[in-house]
């Protein structure tokens, strides 16, 4: 049977233009979506009522078992559907990922400081008789097959229905496994006059295309609804799910209106050893932030004008790459005269990360554009003490470093919930052993 997949994080688990001014340092690690298992990714390009949505499929298994069912707010024509290059989303993910940067203390005996900056870089028609029978059965159940398309390796249907029972029956008869409780959720979408975008893999075309993976599906439409339907994806999900939304607009930052949008802690100094444990650090920090917000928040990880970055976890996307993601307002350039890819202009990116389940996220995600163009990134800093030969008395500097390292240990414990003694045990304290807090009773006697 085909496995029913739905959008959200459950999309597939269910089935350099300016000089850097803000800060400097070496980018040394990033927290991209690969840090989390079964993380789905959606790119939303939005301008006025026009939306282009690109959905990355993290489906694993036999491609003949893949299917996707997505509520959409309007009728979708063949020209509004495309298959995209997965590398575009991977590039956008790397560019917007929270990052770890490092600084090196200058020689405390020198009269100058030196900071370093590194800028990182055919459609095949279905048989007429079978199609007629399929449409006739659908009509008897109150289901209308409004359109049927072949796009790349996918066969796509646009469905509408009078009642959820009829739609569920039709999907079941056509070998889709329907999760328990789908009738109620499907019915709520039908009451909003939404249609259903249904995609499954055409095995012959998939083999002909020669891809070892399923390419992202891209859909463009016009609607005043700026939302992402996630409820179908929670019906038979195993535990919580991870969703990354990359929103590209002309106006500024994107936020959710029906859930709190919370900035992750940023610009925090952490101990040196975190460089080798950044993935563990970020997962622990994100989990603690999620719990402290009652598992109901959408987290802002990145918001930036895409004409530049500081520091760059990946090269900025070119204007051509962004056009392929659906940024339709960018002017095309003459490829024959362009010497190097130009940075994107007039594009603002927002990266949102949400961990959700049906209990804490009972509603679909609803978004709004804002005029806020203030830059933000999840950024974590390690500061390396000076380790060269000393040409003066550096005892005062060593004391400052020990105090700084103890603050870093306490901050790390607060962010992650890790044991403070374990953290101190991993720190190479400058000039000797880690500071030991004086017993409270000794302070009283002194």
C-alpha positions in Angstrom: 0.0 0.0 0.0 1.0 3.6 -0.5 1.9 5.4 2.7 0.1 8.7 3.3 2.5 11.5 3.9 1.5 15.0 5.0 3.3 18.3 5.2 5.0 20.0 8.0 8.0 18.4 9.6 6.0 15.3 8.8 6.4 16.2 5.1 8.5 13.1 4.5 9.0 11.5 7.8 5.4 10.6 7.5 5.7 8.5 4.5 29.9 39.3 -0.6 28.0 42.6 -1.1 28.9 44.6 2.1 31.8 44.8 4.5 31.2 42.9 7.8 30.6 45.3 10.6 28.6 43.5 13.3 31.3 41.1 14.6 34.3 39.1 13.4 35.9 35.8 14.1 36.5 32.4 12.5 33.5 30.3 11.7 34.4 26.8 12.8 31.1 24.8 13.0 27.5 25.0 12.2 24.3 23.5 13.5 22.5 22.5 10.3 19.4 20.4 10.0 21.5 17.2 9.9 21.9 17.5 13.6 18.4 16.3 14.1 16.9 13.0 12.9 14.0 13.1 10.5 14.1 16.8 10.1 11.9 18.1 7.3 12.6 21.3 5.4 10.3 23.8 3.7 11.3 26.9 1.7 8.5 29.6 1.6 8.9 32.5 -0.8 6.3 35.1 -0.1 5.4 38.5 -1.7 2.0 40.0 -1.4 -0.4 37.1 -1.9 2.0 35.1 -4.0 3.7 32.0 -2.5 6.2 29.5 -3.8 6.7 26.5 -1.5 9.5 24.0 -2.0 9.2 20.8 0.1 12.2 18.6 0.7 11.4 14.9 1.1 13.3 13.1 3.8 11.5 9.9 2.9 13.4 6.7 3.4 12.3 3.3 2.0 11.0 1.9 -1.2 9.9 4.8 -3.5 6.8 2.9 -4.5 5.6 3.4 -0.9 6.0 7.2 -1.1 2.9 9.5 -1.3 2.2 13.0 -0.2 -1.1 14.7 0.7 -1.0 18.4 1.2 -3.9 20.8 1.8 -3.6 23.8 -0.5 -5.7 27.0 -0.4 -6.5 27.2 -4.2 -6.6 25.2 -7.4 -3.1 24.3 -8.7 -2.5 24.2 -12.5 0.3 22.2 -14.1 2.5 25.2 -14.8 2.5 26.0 -11.0 4.2 22.7 -10.2 7.9 21.9 -10.5 10.6 19.7 -9.2 13.6 21.4 -7.6 17.2 20.7 -7.0 17.8 19.4 -3.4 21.2 21.1 -3.4 19.4 24.5 -3.3 17.8 23.7 0.0 21.1 22.2 1.3 22.9 25.4 0.4 20.2 27.5 2.1 20.3 25.3 5.2 24.1 25.7 5.4 24.0 29.5 4.9 21.4 30.1 7.6 22.6 27.5 10.2 23.5 28.6 13.7 27.2 28.7 14.0 30.2 28.5 16.3 32.9 31.1 15.9 36.3 31.4 17.6 38.5 34.2 18.7 42.2 34.1 19.8 43.3 36.3 22.7 46.2 38.6 21.6 49.5 38.6 23.3 48.8 40.2 26.7 52.3 41.7 26.7 51.7 43.4 23.3 50.4 46.9 22.9 48.0 46.0 20.1 45.2 43.6 19.4 44.6 41.8 16.2 41.3 40.2 15.2 41.1 38.0 12.2 38.1 37.6 9.9 37.4 34.7 7.6 34.6 35.0 5.2 33.4 31.6 4.4 32.9 30.9 2.2 7.5 14.6 -19.9 4.7 13.9 -19.1 3.2 10.4 -19.6 -0.6 10.3 -20.0 -2.5 7.7 -18.0 -4.6 5.1 -19.9 -7.9 6.6 -20.9 -10.1 3.8 -19.6 -8.4 3.6 -16.2 -8.6 7.4 -15.8 -12.3 7.4 -16.7 -13.0 4.6 -14.1 -11.0 6.4 -11.5 -12.8 9.7 -12.0 -16.2 7.9 -12.1 -15.6 6.2 -8.8 -14.3 9.5 -7.3 -17.5 11.3 -8.4 -19.7 8.7 -6.8 -17.9 9.4 -3.5 -18.3 13.1 -3.8 -14.6 13.5 -4.8 -13.6 15.6 -7.8 -10.2 15.0 -9.5 -9.8 18.6 -10.6 -6.5 17.9 -12.4 -3.9 15.3 -13.1 -0.3 16.1 -13.9 3.0 14.4 -14.5 5.9 16.4 -13.1 9.4 14.9 -13.2 9.2 11.6 -11.3 5.9 12.5 -9.7 2.2 11.8 -10.6 0.2 14.6 -9.1 -3.6 15.0 -8.5 -5.5 18.0 -7.3 -8.6 16.8 -5.4 -11.6 18.5 -3.9 -14.4 16.7 -2.0 -17.8 17.3 -0.5 -17.2 15.2 2.7 -14.2 13.9 4.4 -15.6 10.3 4.5 -15.7 10.2 0.7 -12.2 11.5 0.3 -10.8 9.1 2.9 -12.7 6.2 1.2 -11.3 7.1 -2.2 -7.7 7.4 -0.9 -8.0 4.1 0.8 -9.3 2.4 -2.3 -6.4 3.8 -4.2 -3.9 2.1 -1.8 -3.2 5.0 0.5 -2.8 4.0 4.1 -4.8 6.5 6.1 -3.8 7.3 9.7 -6.4 7.0 12.4 -8.2 10.3 13.1 -7.7 11.7 9.6 -11.4 12.2 9.0 -11.7 15.0 11.5 -8.6 16.9 10.3 -9.5 16.4 6.6 -13.0 17.7 7.4 -11.6 20.9 8.9 -9.7 21.6 5.7 -12.7 21.0 3.6 -14.7 23.4 5.6 -12.1 26.0 4.7 -12.6 25.3 1.0 -9.1 23.9 0.7 -8.1 21.3 -1.9 -5.7 18.5 -1.6 -2.4 18.2 -3.6 -1.6 14.5 -3.9 1.8 13.3 -5.2 3.2 9.8 -5.6 6.2 8.5 -7.5 5.9 7.1 -11.0 8.4 4.3 -10.9 9.2 4.2 -14.6 9.9 7.9 -14.8 11.9 7.8 -11.5 14.2 5.2 -13.1 14.4 7.1 -16.3 15.3 10.3 -14.4 18.2 8.5 -12.8 18.0 10.1 -9.4 18.9 8.0 -6.3 16.7 10.2 -4.2 13.3 12.0 -4.5 13.7 15.6 -5.6 11.9 18.4 -3.7 8.4 19.3 -5.0 7.8 23.0 -5.7 4.3 24.6 -5.9 3.4 28.2 -6.7 0.0 29.8 -5.9 -1.8 33.0 -5.0 -3.8 33.2 -1.8 -4.1 35.6 1.1 -3.5 32.6 3.4 0.1 32.4 4.5 0.3 29.2 6.4 1.8 25.7 6.5 -0.6 22.8 7.2 1.0 20.4 9.8 -1.9 18.7 11.5 -2.2 15.7 9.1 1.5 15.0 9.7 0.9 14.4 13.4 -1.7 11.7 13.2 0.5 8.7 13.0 3.8 10.3 13.9 6.1 8.6 16.3 6.9 11.3 18.9 7.9 14.8 18.2 9.1 16.0 14.8 11.5 18.6 13.6 10.6 21.2 11.0 12.8 23.9 9.4 11.1 26.8 7.6 13.2 29.1 5.4 11.1 32.1 4.5 12.3 34.5 1.8 10.6 37.9 1.5 11.2 41.4 0.3 9.9 43.0 3.4 11.7 41.5 6.4 11.5 38.9 9.1 8.7 36.3 9.1 7.0 35.1 12.3 4.1 32.9 13.4 0.9 34.6 14.5 -0.7 31.7 16.4 2.4 30.5 18.3 5.1 32.4 20.0 8.2 33.1 17.9 11.2 33.1 20.2 14.8 34.0 19.5 17.2 31.3 20.6 20.0 32.4 23.0 22.8 33.9 21.0 26.2 35.7 21.3 27.1 33.4 24.2 30.6 32.5 25.2 31.2 28.8 25.7 34.2 26.8 26.8 36.8 25.7 24.2 35.9 22.0 24.4 32.5 22.8 22.8 34.3 23.0 19.5 34.6 19.3 19.5 31.1 18.7 20.9 29.1 21.4 19.1 26.4 19.0 17.9 25.8 17.7 21.4 25.8 21.2 22.8 23.3 22.5 20.2 20.9 19.6 20.6 21.0 20.0 24.4 20.5 23.7 24.3 17.6 23.5 21.8 15.9 20.8 23.9 16.2 22.9 27.1 14.8 26.0 25.3 11.9 23.9 23.9 11.0 22.6 27.4 11.3 26.1 29.0 8.7 27.4 26.5 6.3 24.6 27.3 7.0 22.8 24.0 4.8 25.4 22.2 7.3 27.9 20.7 8.7 28.4 17.2 12.3 29.4 17.4 14.1 32.0 15.3 17.6 30.7 14.4 18.5 33.2 11.7 17.2 36.4 10.1 19.4 38.3 7.7 19.7 40.5 4.6 20.9 38.0 2.0 23.2 40.5 0.3 25.9 39.6 2.9 26.7 37.5 6.0 29.0 37.7 9.0 30.5 35.2 9.5 29.4 33.1 6.6 28.6 29.4 7.4 28.4 29.0 3.6 28.7 31.2 0.6 25.7 33.5 0.0 23.2 32.1 -2.5 23.4 33.6 -6.0 20.6 35.4 -7.6 20.1 32.5 -10.0 19.9 30.0 -7.1 17.3 32.1 -5.4 15.3 32.4 -8.6 15.2 28.6 -8.9 13.8 28.6 -5.3 11.0 30.9 -6.5 12.3 34.4 -5.7 10.5 35.8 -8.7 11.2 39.5 -8.1 14.9 39.3 -8.8 16.0 40.7 -12.1 17.8 38.3 -14.5 21.3 39.1 -15.4 23.2 38.4 -18.6 25.0 35.2 -17.8 27.5 35.7 -20.6 28.9 38.9 -19.1 28.7 38.1 -15.4 32.2 37.3 -14.1 31.1 35.9 -10.8 27.8 35.0 -9.1 26.4 38.2 -7.6 25.0 38.2 -4.1 21.2 38.4 -3.7 19.7 41.8 -3.4 16.3 42.7 -1.9 15.9 39.3 -0.3 15.5 38.8 3.5 15.7 35.3 4.9 14.1 34.0 8.1 15.0 30.5 9.4 12.5 29.1 11.9 12.9 25.8 13.7 10.0 24.0 15.5 9.8 20.7 17.3 6.1 19.8 17.4 3.5 17.2 18.1 -0.3 17.1 18.1 -0.7 17.9 21.8 1.3 21.1 21.8 0.7 22.2 18.2 -3.0 21.6 17.6 -3.2 24.3 14.8 -1.5 24.7 11.5 1.4 27.3 11.4 0.1 30.7 10.3 2.7 33.3 9.3 3.0 37.0 8.8 5.6 39.2 7.2 7.0 42.0 9.2 9.0 45.1 8.4 11.7 44.1 10.8 15.0 43.8 8.9 17.2 43.6 12.0 19.9 40.9 11.6 20.0 38.0 14.0 21.8 34.7 14.1 22.3 31.9 16.5 26.0 32.5 17.3 28.1 30.9 19.9 31.7 32.0 20.7 34.8 30.2 22.0 37.8 32.3 23.1 41.2 30.8 23.1 43.6 32.0 25.7 47.0 33.3 24.5 49.5 30.4 24.6 52.7 32.0 23.3 55.8 32.8 25.3 55.2 35.5 27.9 57.6 38.5 27.8 56.0 40.1 30.9 54.2 39.3 34.1 50.8 37.8 32.9 49.5 36.7 36.3 46.7 39.3 36.1 45.8 38.1 32.6 45.7 34.5 33.8 43.3 35.4 36.6 41.0 37.2 34.1 41.0 34.1 31.9 40.2 31.8 34.8 37.3 34.0 35.8 36.1 34.1 32.1 36.4 30.3 31.9 34.3 29.8 35.0 31.6 32.2 33.7 31.6 30.1 30.5 31.2 26.9 32.5 28.2 28.4 34.3 26.6 29.7 31.1 27.0 26.3 29.4 25.4 24.6 32.4 22.5 27.0 32.3 22.0 26.6 28.5 22.2 22.8 28.4 21.5 21.4 31.9 24.8 19.7 31.9 26.5 19.1 35.2 28.7 22.0 36.2 31.4 19.8 37.7 31.6 17.7 34.5 32.0 20.9 32.5 34.7 22.2 34.7 36.5 18.9 34.4 36.8 19.4 30.6 38.2 22.9 30.8 41.9 23.6 30.6 42.0 26.4 33.1 44.7 29.0 32.5 47.5 28.9 35.0 46.3 26.0 37.1 43.2 24.3 38.5 39.6 25.4 38.1 38.4 27.9 40.8 36.8 26.3 43.8 33.9 28.1 45.4 34.6 28.9 49.0 32.3 27.1 51.5 29.5 29.2 52.8 30.5 28.5 56.4 34.0 29.8 55.8 32.7 33.0 54.5 30.7 33.5 57.7 33.7 32.9 59.9 35.9 35.1 58.0 
